[in-house]
Amino acid sequence: MKKATIYARVSTERQEEQKTIESQICELREACKKDGVVIVKEYIDDGFSGGILARPGLDQLRDDVSRGLFNTVYILSPDRLARKYLFQALVIEELKKKEIEVIFLNKPVTDSPEDQLLLGIEGLIAEYERAKILERTRRGRLHRAKNGEIMGGSAPYGYDYLAKTKQRAAYYKVNEKEAEVVRIIFSLYLRFRSTSKIVKVLANKKIRTRNNSKYWSKGMIHRILTNECYLGTTYYNKHDRSGGKRRKRERNEWIPIKIPKIVNDEIFELVQKVLKSHRGGKRRRIYILSGLMRCENCGSKYIGLSSNKGRHFYYRCGNLVRRFPLPKNCDSRPVKAERIESAVINAIKNALLRPQILINHVLGLARNILEKGKNAKKDKERLTSKMNSLEYKKTRLLELYLEKIIQKSTYLEKRKEIEEKEKELEKRKEDVSHVAPYIDKPLIIQNVKYFSKLAKEMIETLEPQKLQEFLAYLIDEITFNSNKGEVKISGHIPITKKMDDSNYDTLSHFSPDLMNETRNNKLKFELEVKV
C-alpha cells in the first residue's frame, strides 16, 4: 500500500482565522482517501511565509525523507510549498532524488518539459507579484512616515505606542513613569559619569526595567543616553536591510518624525560630550590573552583591566561583571598581565623548540581520538539498527490498526511510546562523536615541524595586536586557577595536506579558510605551566 504524507501552509493570522489551513488539510485528506493511500504523517506550517524555506513543518518533512516513512507528498498547490520558483525547484528536486512523488491537487505537474516550463513561469509570476506587493508596501510606509506617521509597533523606553485607528494615525505618547526614569538616568550620568554606577543606583532604588527585571545592563543605560528620540524627533528609514544585511543609511536619507520631548537639549548635548570624552583615545595596552582565559573556579572569562591611572595592568575573573550589580561569588584573585602572558608565551615557545615532544603528544591524542572513533562507529551502527527496528514496529502497528485488530486508543498509546524511544535514540546518536578515519603519521610530523618553526618566529616578532590574533588562532582555551597558580593551555596544531613553506607564508594573514580547515581535524595539544 502506498504511504503518503500531506503538507499544508498559511502565511498570516488572518488566513488562520478564516480556517484556510483546515480547508487545505481536509481537501488533501480527501484526495488521499480517493487515491487509496495511507497518510502516515501530516506536516503543517501555520503563519509562515512562503518566501522563506526555514519553516518547522517543511524542515521536518525534509528531515523525514531519508527515513523512508512515505513515498508520496500531497500539497494543495506549488505556492503552498514556496512562493519562489527557485525554492519550489530545490525541494521538488530533493524529493525526487529520494524517489518521492510530489502531487499538487490544484496544478498536477508531470516531468514533461511543458509542465516544468509552466511550473517555472507560474513560480516567476508569483515572485513578481510578491516583489510588487513588497515595493508598494515600502513606498506606502515611506509616504506615511514623511507625513509624520509612526511606523512600527515598538516604542523606545519612555514612550507608549498607540496604534493607528480609523480616526487618526499611530503615534508615541509619553509614558510619564518611564520618562521620569529617563531623566534620572541622564542626571545620574552627569553626576557620576559611569553607567556602572547608574545600574547600582537603579537597583538600590528598586526601579525595574520595562520587562519588570530588577537589574539594568550597562548596554541598556548607554542606549538610553545616546537615543536622539528624547529630544523630540524619531527617525524612520535609518537602516537598509536589503541583501540580507543590516546597514546604517546616510543621515540625509533618514525621515524625521516629530514626537514629544523628554530630555532638555542642553543636558542631552552635555551627556554626549562626556560619553565622547570617555571613548576618546586609543587603548593604551593590548591584552593578548583577551577572550582566551577562563576561571577554573567559576567558569567566567578573565578580562583585562588597568589601575593607578594606567600604570598597572592585570587580568581579573569576570564573575563580578557577569553578576553585577550582585556581589561576585568567586574567590579568584587578579593576576598581573605581564606575568601570566609571559608564562603562556614561554610555555608555547618551549614546546615549539622541542617539536619531537609536541609530535609525540599530538600523535598520542590522535590515537585516543581514533580509538574513541572506532567505539563511536560501533555505537552508531547499533543505534541505527535499533531505530530501524522501531520504524518497522511503527509500520506494523499501523497495519494492525488499519486491519481493525487493535483499537485507536491502543494504536495511539503504542505509537507514542515508540516515538519517545525514537527521540531518545536520536539524541544518543547525535551525542556519538564523529569517527576519525586514520592517523597520517608522516603528515603530522611534517606539519608540526613546519608550524613549530614558523610559530616561534611569529611569537618573537609580531606586534601585540597581531600576536593577539595569532594566539587566538593557535589556542582554544586557557584555564587558570589563581589560588594554585596553575595554567592549562589547550590548542591545536594545523593539519592540512597543502602544508609546505609557501603555504605557511600566508598563515600570518590568518586566512579563515585555512583556519576552518585545520581546526576541523581536532588534533590538539595541551600544556601546563605554573605562574
C-alpha positions as CSV (number, residue, x, y, z in Angstrom):
1,M,0.0,0.0,0.0
2,K,1.2,3.5,-0.9
3,K,2.3,5.6,2.1
4,A,1.7,9.3,1.8
5,T,2.1,12.5,3.7
6,I,0.4,15.9,3.3
7,Y,1.9,19.4,3.6
8,A,-0.2,22.5,4.3
9,R,0.8,26.1,4.9
10,V,-0.8,29.5,5.5
11,S,1.2,32.7,5.9
12,T,-0.9,35.1,8.0
13,E,-3.0,35.1,11.2
14,R,-6.0,36.4,9.1
15,Q,-5.8,33.3,6.9
16,E,-5.6,31.1,10.1
17,E,-8.8,32.8,11.4
18,Q,-10.5,32.1,8.2
19,K,-9.7,28.4,8.7
20,T,-7.9,28.1,5.3
21,I,-5.4,25.7,6.9
22,E,-8.3,23.4,7.9
23,S,-9.8,23.6,4.4
24,Q,-6.4,22.7,2.9
25,I,-5.9,19.7,5.2
26,C,-9.5,18.5,4.6
27,E,-9.0,18.7,0.8
28,L,-5.7,16.9,1.0
29,R,-7.1,14.1,3.2
30,E,-10.0,13.6,0.8
31,A,-7.6,13.3,-2.2
32,C,-5.5,10.7,-0.3
33,K,-8.7,8.7,0.5
34,K,-9.8,8.9,-3.1
35,D,-6.4,7.6,-4.3
36,G,-6.4,4.8,-1.8
37,V,-3.2,5.8,0.0
38,V,-2.5,5.8,3.8
39,I,-1.5,9.1,5.4
40,V,1.4,8.3,7.8
41,K,2.2,11.8,8.8
42,E,0.9,15.4,8.4
43,Y,3.2,18.5,8.2
44,I,1.6,21.9,9.0
45,D,3.1,25.4,8.9
46,D,0.7,27.9,10.5
47,G,1.6,31.6,9.9
48,F,4.8,31.0,8.0
49,S,5.7,32.9,4.8
50,G,6.2,31.1,1.6
51,G,9.1,33.4,0.8
52,I,11.4,31.5,3.1
53,L,12.4,27.8,3.4
54,A,13.1,27.9,7.1
55,R,9.7,26.5,8.3
56,P,9.4,23.9,11.1
57,G,6.9,21.7,9.2
58,L,8.8,21.8,5.9
59,D,12.1,21.2,7.7
60,Q,10.7,18.2,9.5
61,L,9.3,16.8,6.2
62,R,12.7,17.2,4.5
63,D,14.4,15.5,7.5
64,D,12.0,12.6,7.4
65,V,12.6,12.0,3.7
66,S,15.6,9.8,4.3
67,R,13.8,7.7,7.0
68,G,11.6,6.1,4.4
69,L,8.3,7.0,6.1
70,F,6.5,7.8,2.9
71,N,6.8,7.7,-0.9
72,T,4.3,10.4,-1.9
73,V,3.7,14.0,-0.8
74,Y,0.4,15.7,-1.3
75,I,0.3,19.5,-1.5
76,L,-2.6,21.8,-2.5
77,S,-0.6,23.9,-5.0
78,P,3.0,24.9,-5.8
79,D,2.7,28.3,-4.0
80,R,1.8,26.4,-0.7
81,L,5.2,24.7,-1.0
82,A,7.0,28.0,-1.7
83,R,6.4,31.4,-3.3
84,K,9.7,31.4,-5.1
85,Y,10.2,29.2,-8.0
86,L,13.8,28.6,-7.0
87,F,12.7,27.2,-3.7
88,Q,10.0,25.1,-5.3
89,A,12.5,23.5,-7.7
90,L,15.0,22.9,-4.9
91,V,12.6,21.0,-2.7
92,I,11.0,19.1,-5.6
93,E,14.4,18.0,-6.9
94,E,15.4,17.0,-3.3
95,L,12.3,14.8,-3.0
96,K,12.6,13.3,-6.5
97,K,16.2,12.2,-5.7
98,K,14.8,10.0,-2.9
99,E,12.1,8.7,-5.4
100,I,9.3,10.5,-3.7
101,E,6.4,11.6,-5.8
102,V,5.0,15.2,-5.4
103,I,1.3,15.7,-6.1
104,F,-0.2,19.2,-6.4
105,L,-4.0,19.0,-6.3
106,N,-4.7,22.3,-8.0
107,K,-2.0,22.0,-10.5
108,P,-1.0,18.5,-11.5
109,V,2.7,18.5,-12.6
110,T,4.5,15.8,-14.6
111,D,8.1,15.6,-15.7
112,S,7.2,16.7,-19.2
113,P,9.0,19.8,-20.5
114,E,5.7,21.6,-20.9
115,D,4.7,21.1,-17.3
116,Q,8.1,22.0,-16.0
117,L,8.1,25.2,-18.1
118,L,4.6,26.1,-16.8
119,L,5.6,25.5,-13.2
120,G,8.6,27.7,-13.7
121,I,6.6,30.5,-15.3
122,E,3.9,30.4,-12.5
123,G,6.7,30.5,-9.9
124,L,8.2,33.5,-11.5
125,I,4.9,35.3,-11.7
126,A,4.3,34.6,-8.0
127,E,7.7,36.0,-7.2
128,Y,6.9,39.1,-9.3
129,E,3.6,39.6,-7.5
130,R,5.3,39.3,-4.1
131,A,8.0,41.7,-5.1
132,K,5.4,44.2,-6.4
133,I,3.5,43.9,-3.0
134,L,6.7,44.5,-1.0
135,E,7.6,47.5,-3.1
136,R,4.1,49.0,-2.8
137,T,4.3,48.4,1.0
138,R,7.7,50.0,1.2
139,R,6.7,53.1,-0.8
140,G,3.5,53.4,1.2
141,R,5.3,53.3,4.5
142,L,7.8,55.9,3.3
143,H,4.9,58.2,2.3
144,R,3.2,57.8,5.6
145,A,6.5,58.4,7.5
146,K,7.0,61.6,5.5
147,N,3.6,62.8,6.7
148,G,4.6,62.3,10.3
149,E,3.1,58.9,11.0
150,I,4.9,56.4,13.3
151,M,5.9,53.2,11.6
152,G,6.3,50.0,13.7
153,G,4.7,48.9,16.9
154,S,7.6,49.2,19.4
155,A,8.2,52.4,21.2
156,P,11.5,53.4,22.9
157,Y,11.7,53.4,26.7
158,G,9.9,56.4,27.9
159,Y,7.0,56.2,25.4
160,D,3.9,54.1,24.7
161,Y,2.9,53.2,21.2
162,L,-0.7,54.0,20.3
163,A,-1.8,52.0,17.3
164,K,-3.5,53.5,14.2
165,T,-7.3,53.8,14.2
166,K,-9.8,54.9,11.6
167,Q,-9.8,58.4,13.1
168,R,-6.0,59.0,13.5
169,A,-2.5,57.8,12.7
170,A,-0.3,55.8,15.1
171,Y,1.8,57.9,17.4
172,Y,4.1,57.9,20.5
173,K,2.7,59.1,23.8
174,V,4.9,59.9,26.8
175,N,4.9,57.3,29.5
176,E,5.3,59.6,32.5
177,K,6.6,56.9,34.8
178,E,9.3,55.7,32.3
179,A,10.1,59.3,31.2
180,E,11.0,60.2,34.8
181,V,13.4,57.3,34.9
182,V,15.0,58.5,31.6
183,R,15.5,62.0,33.2
184,I,17.0,60.3,36.3
185,I,19.4,58.3,34.2
186,F,20.7,61.4,32.4
187,S,21.0,63.3,35.7
188,L,22.9,60.4,37.3
189,Y,25.3,60.1,34.4
190,L,26.3,63.8,34.6
191,R,26.8,63.3,38.3
192,F,28.8,60.0,38.3
193,R,29.9,59.8,34.7
194,S,29.6,56.0,35.0
195,T,27.0,53.6,33.6
196,S,28.0,51.0,36.2
197,K,27.2,53.4,39.0
198,I,23.8,54.2,37.4
199,V,23.0,50.4,37.3
200,K,23.7,50.2,41.0
201,V,21.6,53.2,41.9
202,L,18.6,51.9,39.9
203,A,18.9,48.5,41.6
204,N,19.1,50.1,45.1
205,K,16.1,52.3,44.3
206,K,14.3,49.2,43.1
207,I,13.5,50.8,39.7
208,R,12.6,48.0,37.3
209,T,13.0,47.8,33.5
210,R,10.1,47.7,31.1
211,N,10.3,43.9,31.2
212,N,9.9,44.1,35.0
213,S,13.5,42.9,35.6
214,K,15.2,44.0,38.8
215,Y,18.5,44.8,37.1
216,W,19.5,47.0,34.2
217,S,22.5,46.4,32.0
218,K,25.2,48.9,31.1
219,G,24.2,48.5,27.5
220,M,20.6,49.4,28.2
221,I,21.8,52.6,30.0
222,H,24.1,53.5,27.1
223,R,21.3,53.1,24.6
224,I,19.1,55.4,26.5
225,L,21.9,58.0,26.9
226,T,22.5,58.1,23.2
227,N,18.9,57.9,21.9
228,E,18.1,61.1,20.0
229,C,14.4,60.5,20.2
230,Y,14.3,62.1,23.7
231,L,15.0,65.4,22.0
232,G,11.6,65.2,20.3
233,T,12.4,63.5,17.0
234,T,12.5,59.9,16.0
235,Y,13.7,58.7,12.6
236,Y,12.3,56.2,10.0
237,N,14.4,54.7,7.2
238,K,17.6,54.7,9.3
239,H,18.7,51.2,8.2
240,D,18.8,49.3,4.9
241,R,18.0,45.6,5.2
242,S,18.3,44.7,1.6
243,G,20.6,41.8,0.6
244,G,20.1,40.2,4.0
245,K,22.4,42.6,5.8
246,R,21.5,45.5,8.0
247,R,23.5,48.7,7.4
248,K,23.0,52.3,8.5
249,R,21.9,54.7,5.8
250,E,23.4,58.1,5.3
251,R,21.8,60.6,7.7
252,N,20.2,62.6,4.8
253,E,18.1,59.5,4.0
254,W,16.6,59.4,7.4
255,I,13.0,60.6,7.7
256,P,12.4,62.7,10.8
257,I,9.1,62.3,12.7
258,K,8.2,64.7,15.5
259,I,7.3,63.2,18.9
260,P,7.1,64.6,22.4
261,K,10.4,65.7,24.0
262,I,11.6,64.1,27.3
263,V,15.1,65.5,27.8
264,N,16.4,69.1,27.6
265,D,18.7,69.8,24.6
266,E,21.5,71.2,26.8
267,I,21.5,68.2,29.1
268,F,21.5,65.8,26.2
269,E,24.4,67.5,24.4
270,L,26.4,67.7,27.6
271,V,26.0,63.9,28.1
272,Q,27.1,63.2,24.6
273,K,30.3,65.3,25.2
274,V,31.1,63.3,28.3
275,L,30.4,60.0,26.5
276,K,32.7,61.0,23.6
277,S,35.5,62.1,26.0
278,H,35.3,58.6,27.6
279,R,35.5,56.9,24.2
280,G,38.4,59.1,23.1
281,G,42.0,58.0,22.8
282,K,43.4,54.7,21.8
283,R,43.6,51.7,24.2
284,R,46.9,52.1,26.0
285,R,47.6,48.3,26.2
286,I,46.5,45.3,24.3
287,Y,45.7,42.3,26.5
288,I,47.0,39.5,24.2
289,L,45.1,36.7,26.2
290,S,41.8,38.6,26.0
291,G,38.9,36.2,25.4
292,L,41.1,33.1,25.9
293,M,41.4,32.8,29.7
294,R,38.7,31.1,31.7
295,C,38.5,30.8,35.5
296,E,38.7,27.2,36.7
297,N,36.6,28.0,39.8
298,C,33.5,29.5,38.3
299,G,33.9,29.3,34.5
300,S,33.8,33.1,33.9
301,K,36.2,34.6,31.4
302,Y,39.1,36.7,32.6
303,I,39.1,40.4,31.5
304,G,42.0,42.8,31.1
305,L,41.9,45.9,33.4
306,S,44.3,48.7,34.5
307,S,44.7,50.6,37.8
308,N,46.6,53.6,39.1
309,K,45.8,55.6,36.0
310,G,47.0,53.0,33.6
311,R,50.3,52.3,35.4
312,H,49.4,48.7,36.4
313,F,47.8,46.0,34.2
314,Y,46.2,42.8,35.2
315,Y,43.6,40.1,34.4
316,R,40.6,39.6,36.7
317,C,37.9,36.9,36.8
318,G,34.8,38.4,35.1
319,N,32.4,36.9,37.7
320,L,31.8,40.3,39.2
321,V,30.9,41.7,35.8
322,R,28.7,38.7,35.0
323,R,26.7,39.0,38.3
324,F,26.7,42.8,38.5
325,P,25.1,44.5,40.5
326,L,25.1,41.4,42.8
327,P,28.3,40.7,44.6
328,K,30.7,38.2,43.0
329,N,30.6,34.6,44.3
330,C,34.1,33.6,43.2
331,D,37.3,33.9,45.3
332,S,39.7,34.0,42.3
333,R,42.4,36.6,42.6
334,P,43.6,39.0,39.8
335,V,47.0,38.3,38.2
336,K,49.5,40.7,36.7
337,A,49.1,40.8,32.9
338,E,52.8,40.7,32.1
339,R,53.3,37.7,34.5
340,I,50.7,35.4,33.0
341,E,51.3,36.5,29.4
342,S,55.0,35.7,29.8
343,A,54.2,32.3,31.3
344,V,51.8,31.3,28.5
345,I,54.1,32.6,25.7
346,N,57.2,30.9,27.2
347,A,55.3,27.6,27.6
348,I,54.3,27.7,23.9
349,K,57.8,28.7,22.8
350,N,59.4,25.9,24.8
351,A,57.1,23.4,23.2
352,L,57.9,24.7,19.8
353,L,61.6,24.5,20.4
354,R,61.1,20.7,21.0
355,P,58.9,19.7,18.1
356,Q,59.5,16.0,18.7
357,I,57.9,16.2,22.2
358,L,55.0,18.0,20.6
359,I,54.8,15.4,17.8
360,N,54.6,12.6,20.3
361,H,52.0,14.4,22.3
362,V,49.8,15.1,19.2
363,L,50.2,11.5,18.0
364,G,49.1,10.3,21.4
365,L,46.0,12.4,21.4
366,A,45.3,11.4,17.8
367,R,45.4,7.7,18.8
368,N,43.0,8.3,21.6
369,I,40.6,10.1,19.2
370,L,40.9,7.2,16.8
371,E,40.1,4.6,19.5
372,K,37.1,6.6,20.6
373,G,36.1,6.9,16.9
374,K,36.1,3.1,16.5
375,N,33.9,2.7,19.5
376,A,31.7,5.5,18.3
377,K,31.3,3.8,14.9
378,K,30.0,0.6,16.6
379,D,27.7,2.6,18.8
380,K,26.3,4.5,15.8
381,E,25.7,1.2,13.9
382,R,23.9,-0.3,16.9
383,L,21.7,2.7,17.4
384,T,20.8,2.8,13.7
385,S,19.8,-0.8,13.9
386,K,17.6,-0.1,16.9
387,M,15.9,2.8,15.1
388,N,15.2,0.7,12.0
389,S,13.6,-1.9,14.3
390,L,11.4,0.8,15.9
391,E,10.4,2.0,12.4
392,Y,9.3,-1.5,11.5
393,K,7.3,-1.8,14.7
394,K,5.6,1.5,14.0
395,T,4.7,0.4,10.4
396,R,3.4,-2.9,11.8
397,L,1.4,-1.1,14.4
398,L,-0.3,1.0,11.8
399,E,-1.2,-2.1,9.8
400,L,-2.8,-3.7,12.8
401,Y,-4.9,-0.6,13.4
402,L,-5.9,-0.4,9.7
403,E,-6.9,-4.0,9.8
404,K,-9.0,-3.3,12.9
405,I,-7.1,-5.7,15.0
406,I,-6.3,-3.1,17.7
407,Q,-8.4,-0.1,18.9
408,K,-7.4,3.5,18.0
409,S,-6.6,4.3,21.6
410,T,-4.2,1.4,21.8
411,Y,-2.6,2.4,18.5
412,L,-2.1,6.0,19.6
413,E,-0.7,4.9,23.0
414,K,1.8,2.4,21.5
415,R,2.8,4.8,18.7
416,K,3.6,7.5,21.3
417,E,5.8,5.0,23.2
418,I,7.7,4.2,20.0
419,E,8.1,7.8,19.1
420,E,9.5,8.6,22.6
421,K,12.0,5.8,22.2
422,E,12.9,7.1,18.7
423,K,13.6,10.6,20.2
424,E,15.9,9.1,22.9
425,L,17.8,7.0,20.3
426,E,18.2,10.1,18.0
427,K,19.6,12.1,20.8
428,R,22.1,9.3,21.7
429,K,23.1,9.1,18.1
430,E,23.8,12.8,17.9
431,D,25.9,12.6,21.1
432,V,28.2,9.9,19.5
433,S,31.3,11.7,18.3
434,H,32.4,11.6,14.7
435,V,34.8,8.9,13.6
436,A,38.5,9.8,13.0
437,P,39.4,8.0,9.7
438,Y,43.1,7.3,10.3
439,I,46.4,8.7,11.5
440,D,48.7,10.0,8.8
441,K,51.9,9.9,10.9
442,P,54.3,11.4,8.2
443,L,51.8,14.3,7.5
444,I,51.5,15.1,11.2
445,I,55.3,15.1,11.7
446,Q,55.8,17.3,8.6
447,N,53.0,19.8,9.8
448,V,54.2,20.1,13.4
449,K,57.8,20.7,12.3
450,Y,56.9,23.4,9.8
451,F,54.4,25.0,12.2
452,S,56.9,25.0,15.1
453,K,59.5,26.8,13.1
454,L,57.2,29.5,11.8
455,A,55.1,29.9,15.0
456,K,58.3,30.5,17.1
457,E,59.4,33.3,14.7
458,M,55.9,34.8,14.8
459,I,55.7,34.9,18.6
460,E,59.0,36.6,18.8
461,T,58.4,39.2,16.1
462,L,54.7,40.0,15.9
463,E,53.3,43.3,17.2
464,P,50.9,42.9,20.2
465,Q,47.8,43.2,18.0
466,K,48.9,40.6,15.5
467,L,50.3,38.4,18.3
468,Q,46.8,38.5,20.0
469,E,45.2,37.4,16.7
470,F,47.8,34.6,16.3
471,L,47.3,33.3,19.8
472,A,43.5,33.4,19.3
473,Y,44.1,31.1,16.3
474,L,46.5,28.7,18.0
475,I,44.9,28.5,21.4
476,D,41.4,27.0,22.0
477,E,41.3,27.9,25.7
478,I,43.4,28.7,28.8
479,T,42.1,27.6,32.2
480,F,43.6,29.5,35.1
481,N,43.4,28.6,38.8
482,S,44.6,31.8,40.5
483,N,44.7,30.2,44.0
484,K,47.0,27.4,42.9
485,G,48.8,29.4,40.2
486,E,48.1,26.7,37.6
487,V,47.6,27.4,33.9
488,K,46.3,24.8,31.5
489,I,46.6,25.6,27.8
490,S,44.7,23.7,25.1
491,G,45.2,24.4,21.4
492,H,45.6,22.7,18.0
493,I,48.4,22.2,15.5
494,P,47.2,22.9,11.9
495,I,47.0,19.7,9.8
496,T,46.4,20.2,6.1
497,K,47.6,18.2,3.1
498,K,48.5,21.5,1.4
499,M,51.1,22.3,4.1
500,D,54.5,23.5,2.9
501,D,56.8,26.5,3.4
502,S,55.0,28.6,0.8
503,N,51.6,27.8,2.4
504,Y,52.8,29.0,5.8
505,D,53.9,32.3,4.4
506,T,50.2,33.2,4.2
507,L,49.4,32.0,7.7
508,S,50.3,35.4,9.2
509,H,47.2,36.8,7.4
510,F,45.0,34.2,9.2
511,S,43.0,33.0,6.3
512,P,39.5,32.0,7.5
513,D,39.6,29.0,5.0
514,L,42.8,27.7,6.4
515,M,41.7,28.2,10.0
516,N,38.5,26.3,9.5
517,E,40.2,23.6,7.5
518,T,42.8,23.0,10.2
519,R,40.5,23.3,13.2
520,N,38.2,20.6,11.9
521,N,41.0,17.9,12.2
522,K,40.7,18.1,16.0
523,L,44.4,17.1,16.6
524,K,45.1,19.1,19.8
525,F,47.9,19.8,22.1
526,E,47.8,20.5,25.8
527,L,50.3,22.3,28.0
528,E,50.5,23.0,31.8
529,V,52.6,25.7,33.5
530,K,52.9,27.3,36.9
531,V,52.6,31.1,37.4
